Structure formats: C-alpha cells, structure tokens
Amino acid sequence: MNFFRLAKSFQSEETGAVTVDWVVLTAAVVGLGVAALSAVKTGTGSLSSKINDYLASQEISSTF
C-alpha cells in the first residue's frame, strides 16, 4: 500500500514540470538554429567565393 501512496504523490507532483518545459523549448530553439545554419551555409559559401573572385579580378588605380 505504501507504494501506491508514493506513486500517487509522484503523479501529483508538478515542481519538475516547468524545468522539463524549458528544456524542451530550449532544445527546440537550438534545433531551429542548427537547421537555419545548415540551410544558409551552402549559399554563403558560394556567395563568398563569387565575391572573392570578383575582388581578385579588380585592379587598384593609384592615380586619380
């Protein structure tokens, strides 16, 4: 009988629920950040390569 009383007490306890909610929300935000980073990563790599090629092809004029 003591086990059933302990199980009922554990079921009605809510102090850890807020912590679990915050952990889940934080994990979701981190997951979305990683997904956004992976989506943008390939585009920025090719764009920076194009910018590098353009700047390398430019000549610097020392006279006005």
QUIURGI-V53703 format. One record per residue. N is the residue number from 0. SS is DSSP state (~ for helix, > for strand, _ for the rest). NEAR is the number of other ideal C-beta (glycine too) atoms within 8 Angstrom. Layout:
# QUIURGI-V53703
<<N,SS,NEAR> <N,SS,NEAR>>
This chain:
# QUIURGI-V53703
<<0,_,4> <1,~,5> <2,~,6> <3,~,7> <4,~,8> <5,~,8> <6,~,8> <7,~,8> <8,~,8> <9,~,7> <10,~,6> <11,~,6> <12,_,7> <13,_,6> <14,_,5> <15,_,7> <16,~,7> <17,~,8> <18,~,7> <19,~,8> <20,~,8> <21,~,8> <22,~,8> <23,~,8> <24,~,8> <25,~,8> <26,~,8> <27,~,8> <28,~,8> <29,~,8> <30,~,8> <31,~,8> <32,~,8> <33,~,8> <34,~,8> <35,~,8> <36,~,8> <37,~,7> <38,~,8> <39,~,8> <40,~,8> <41,~,7> <42,~,8> <43,~,8> <44,~,8> <45,~,8> <46,~,8> <47,~,8> <48,~,8> <49,~,8> <50,~,8> <51,~,8> <52,~,8> <53,~,8> <54,~,7> <55,~,6> <56,~,5> <57,_,6> <58,_,3> <59,_,4> <60,_,4> <61,_,3> <62,_,3> <63,_,1>>
